[in-house]
Amino acid sequence: MSHSLLEYRFGELLGRGTYGTVYKGFKKGSKPEETVAIKCVQKNSLSKESIDGIVNEISITKRVKNQFIVELKDFKWIESHIYLIFEFCCGGDLAQY
């Protein structure tokens, strides 16, 4: 599946979760190029409850600023997908720990 956001360049697949896939991404135009994690959710695969859960995730993570919680930097809600752009953490998958 091909993803496209004007502000970001997609890199390697980092993982798959309940709602979608997460890719390593790079913010275009930033110097140096900022590395982010982009969670991609296909809207047509979601129930109303799942969409409500994502809206809740966005609402909470937009407000929380803590060194121990991954920061939500941005989100894009387009016709086919929801994209959540998080700070990139290079320590690997938390589930491994």
ABEGO torsion letter per residue (X at the ends): XBBBBAABBBBBBAEBBAAEBBBBBBBBGBOBBBBBBBBBBBAAABBAAAAAAAAAAAAAAAABBBAABBBBABBBBBAABBBBBBBBBAAEBAAAX
